[in-house]
Amino acid sequence: MIINFKRAQEDIRESYSVEAVELINISKKFDDNIVIPDLSLSIEEGEFVVLVGPSGCGKSTTLRMIAGLEDVSSGHIEIAGRNVTNVVPKARDIAMVFQSYALYPHMDVAGNMSFSLRLAKFSKDEINQRVKEAAEMLGLTELLDRQPKELSGGQRQRVAMGRAIVRNAYCFLFDEPLSNLDAKLRAQMRTELKLLHQQLKRTMIYVTHDQIEAMTMADRIVVMDKGEIQQVGTPYDVYGYPVNTFVAGFIGSPAMNMLDGMIVKNGSGYIIEGDGYKLPVPGAFDPALHALDHRDVIAGMRPEHFSADQSGKETGKFASVQLEVAVSEYIGANQFLAARIGGSKVTASVESGAEHGLMESGTYFFETERLYLFDKKTGETLKPAN
């Protein structure tokens, strides 16, 4: 009996009661090695969610469990209200794009894009229509009769995405699809992927170790480390309000500077005092400072919140710091400074200015209210009293 694959998928979608991807207390073990100890996550219909973290943090394993390519050791997975924990990958109504293009070298672009549809016994007219629409969406119309060896890396990746699009899946999964491309192509493909999401309006789950990809594409970012979720939020949330030192150090480029210090009383106020530096505590902490007296902290300073001069800056909102600059890197509008504040290494990103040569050691300014405070023992963010 020939199964009408298209009708079967439509019947499944009509039965959906919950429009989301749910991971409920899932774990994954390889022999005695626990890769994912206990992870829960809810992804809403139509969201573009990015799992980001360092190599080995469990993000790709999580994606592969959603796809059904890895078994779940415990817990369960729901896709749009259906428990798919023990469902084979082809019946989960998902499409996946891998890091490697995995194109069939003996097939042209049209053949690669239509292969899954031909296996599913779609009609020739339906196949041609889907391939045509996907090719137009991805700018592949003029390349449909070419072989993979005749394509650039970016074109091959678009073909891989086209092969996923023609399946008309409920959810799209991407496992580091841009990592084999050069920097210029990665930037171009980030834009194309975001536009693709806006056109398809489908749920997309994307894995990367590149926090720039996460920041530029995601509706929400899931920051992972050692198999555990550290923070879930919008790019604005995870950049502006990191919950701990891991998230603060991972999100942002160049990375946030972390300086050991202690909150101590200084006359009528409080300061953060460390090895060779003193910084005023942000005003938002004022009501709670008596409880933080002599608290060991980590002061977080983002490189982009330094500046080279004080012109136009309100007194009190900027603290002067002495930077001992070892290396200045000119990158056009800005310079990256590899420097020291007292005994701590820091990176500062400051405007170059038309009149400036390479920056040298001296007095620089840091925006006081942009200072982050973390508990030194737990690494968790200290929150202002208000």
N, C-alpha and C positions, 0 to 999 in steps of 0.2 A: 504493500500500500504506500502511495506517495503522500507524504505529509505536506500540506500547504503551510510552509514555514512562516510566510507573512501573516496569514490568518491566525496561526497559532500564537504569534507574538501579540497580535492585536487583542486576542481573547485574554491573554495573560494580563495585558495592560488594563483592560476594562475591569479586571477583578481586583486591581490594586486598592487597598484601603488606606494605606499610609504612603505618602510621597516622600520617601527618605531612604538613605542607606544607614543602617544601624549596626554598630559593632558593640556587642553586649558581653562584657567580661571575658573577652577572648584572650587566650594565651597560646604560646607556641614553644615547644621544646624540641630540640634536636638531641636525641639520646638524653644525657644529663644536663645539657646546656640549655638554660632557660633564656630564650631570645626576647620573648614578649611575656612578662609576668602576669599582667592583668590590665587589659586596655578596653575602655568604653568610649565610643564616639558616635555622635549623631550628625549626619550630613543631610541638609535639606534639599528638596527637589530643585534642580536648576542651579545649584551652587557650583562655583569653581573653588575647590578646596585643595590646598597644597600641603603635603606632608614634607617637612623639611628637617634636616638634622645632619650630623656628621656621619661619615661612613661607619656602618656597623650599628646604627642606632635602632634598626628594626623597621624602618619605613618601607623598604621594598618587600620585606616579609609580610608586613601588614597588607600591602597592596595585593600581593600574590594570594593571600588568604581570601581577600574580597573576590578575587577573580576565580578562586577555586583551584589554583595551581599549587597551593600548599594546604595540607589538612590543618584544621584547627584542633589544638590539643584539648582545649576546654572552652566553654562559652558558645555563643552562636552569632550568626550573621543574618541580618534581614535586608533584603533589597525590596523597597516599596511594599513592605508589609509581609513579604513571603520569607519564611525561614529557608535560606538556601545553604545552610551549613554543610549539608551532605549532598547537595545538588551538583551535578557535573558542570564544568565551566560553560559548555555550549548552551545549557538550559537556564543560565542566570540572566540572560538578556543584557550582557555587557560586551563591550568591544575594547580591546587592549592594544596600545601602541608601545613597543619596546624600545630599549636603547639602541639595539641593532635594528637595521631596517628590515632584515629578514625577507627580502624580496626574492621571488623566483627568477633566477638569471635567464632562463629560457623563455620567459613570458614577457610580452611588452607591458607598458603601463596599464592599458585597459585590461589585459589579462590578469595582472596582479590584483587590480582593484576589484574585479568581478569574480575572483576565484571562489570565495565563500558563498556567493549567491548561486553560482553554477552547481556547487556541491549540494546546496539546499533546494535545487530543482526549480528555481525561479524561472519565469518565462523570459524569453529573449528580449521582448519589448521592455519588461520591467527592469531587467539588468541594464540594458542600454540607457534607459531613462535615469536610473540611479547613478550610473557611472558618469553620465553627462552632467548631472547636477553637481555631483561632488567635484568633478574636474573643473567646472566653472567657478565653484566656490574657492578652490585652491590654486587657480591659475595653471591648470595642467592640460587644458583643452588642446593646445598645440603639441603636446608631448605624448598623447595617448598611444601612438604607434612606435614609440622609442623603447629600446631595451634598457634595463637598469644600468648597464655599463656606460651608456651614453649620457647619463644624468649626473648632475652635481650632487654633493651631499645634501644640500637643502632641498633639491628637487626629489631626491629619494625619500627624504623624511616626509615630504608632502604626499608622496604616493602611499607611504605607510599609513598616514593619517586618512587618506582617501579610502584605503581598504577598510578602515574602521568605520568611516562615515557611511558608506553604502549599506552597511548592515542595519542602519537605523536603530541602533541599540538604545536602551533606556539610560544606560550609564557608560561613560567612557573613562578608561583607566590609562594613565600615562606613566611609564617607568623610565625616568631620566631620558626623555627622547631627544634632548638637544645637546647632550654631553659630547657627542662626536663631531659637533660643528665648531667652526672657528668663531671668534668673538663677535664679528660683524653679523654673521648668519644667525647666531643665537639671538642677538638683539632683534633682528628682523622677524625671526620665527616666534619670538615672544609676542610680538604685536599681532602676527597672523593667528596665533592660537587664541588670543583674547578676542579677536574679531570673530573667529570661528565659534567660540562659546556664545557670543552675543547673537550670532545667526541661528545656531542650533537650539539654544536655550535648553540644553540637556545637562544633567548632573555630570561633573567632571572631577576626577580625583587624580592628582598629579604629584609625583614623587620627584624630589630633587635634593641635592646637597648644596645647591647654589641659592643663597638667601636673596640675591637680586632677582632671580626668577620668581621666587616666592612673593616678594614684595610687589613686583610689577604686575603679576597675573592674578593673584588670589583674591577671592571675596573674603575667605577666612584662611588663616595659616594655622597649621598644627605643628608646633615645635616639639620634636622628639629627642630623647637622649636615653641611651641604655634601655631601650624597649618601653619607655614610659613617656606619656605625654606631659610636657612641662607647661605648656600654655596653648590655649586655643583663642584666637581673636582675629580681628581685622588687621591688615598691615599697619594701620595707624595705632592700634592697641598694642601690638607686640613690640613696635618700635618705641612708642611714646610711654608705655606703661608696662615694661617687662616685670614679670613676677619674681625673678631671681637673677643671680649673676650669670647663669648659663644662658638664659634667653637674651639678657642684656649684651653679653659678649658675642653671641652668635648672630644676632640681627643688627645690621648696621655695617657699613663699609666706608672707611676702615673701622675696625672693631672698637668698641668702647674701652677707654682706659680705666683700669681698676687700681686705686691707690689705697693701701692700708692706712688707717688713721683712728683717732679717738675723738669723741665729742667731749669738749671741756669748756668750762666757764671762762669767759674772757671779759673782765670788767662787768658791765651790766648785761652782756650778751653771751652767746656761745659760738665757738668755732670748731672746725675739724682740724686737728693737728696731727701731722704725720712726719715722716722722715724728711726734714728740710722744707716743709711747706705748711702754710696755714690758710684755710679757706673758710669764709663765712657760711653758716648753715642757711639753706634756703628759708625764706620768711614763712613759708607755709607750715614749717615745723615748729614755729615759735610756741604755740600753746602747749606742746608736749615735751619741750626740751628739758624741763626739770627731771622728767622720768628717764631721759636718755643720757644724763650726765655720766661721763666716764664710760660710755658704751663703746666697745670696739666695733668699728664699722669699716666698710669698704666704700670709698667715694668713687662714684662712676662719672667720668667726664667723656662725653662724645667728642671726637676730633673736630667735628664741624661747628662746635660751639665755642671754639677759640677764635680770636681775631687779633690782627697785628697792630691796630691803633685804637685810640679811645675817642676819636672824633665822632661827634653825634651820639655818643653813648651817655646815658644818664648815670650820674654818680650813685653808687650803691647797688646798681643792677649788674655791674661788672666788677669782678675782682681781678686785681693785677697778680700775675704769676711770673716767676722767673724761669724761662726756658733755656736750658743749655743745649743748643742745637748741634747735633752731630752730623746730620745729613739733611739737605733740602732737595726735594724732588719737584721740579717745575712741570706742571701738567696743563698749562694754559691759564685758565681763570683762577686756579688755585695752586698752592704749593703744599705738599705733604712734608711735614717736619718730623724727623725721627729725633727725639730730644729726651731730656730728663727734667723732671721737677723734683728737686732734692735728690733722694736716692731711688726714685721710681722712673722707669722708662715710660714714655708716653708718645703718642702720635697726635699731631695737630694738623688740621686742614685749614689754611688761612688764605684769604683772597690775595692774589699776586699784586694786582694794581699795576698800571702801565709804567709807573715810575720805579717799581721795585726791581732790584736784582734778587739774587738768592737770599732768603732770609737768614739772619744770623742770631746768635744768642742774645738775649736781652729780655725786656719786659713785654709781656703779651697780656691779653685780657680774656677772661672766661665769664660767660653769662651765668650769674649766680643761681638764678632760679632753674637753670637747666641741670644742676647737679643732682645726681641720684645717690641715695644712701641705701646700703644693704647691710643686714646683720652679718657680722664676720663669721659667726659660728654656723649659722644655717644657710647663708647665702640668699635668704629671702629679702625682698624689697621692704624697706621701712616706709610706711605710708604716713603722710602728714595727718595731723589731728583733725583737720577740717575736710 
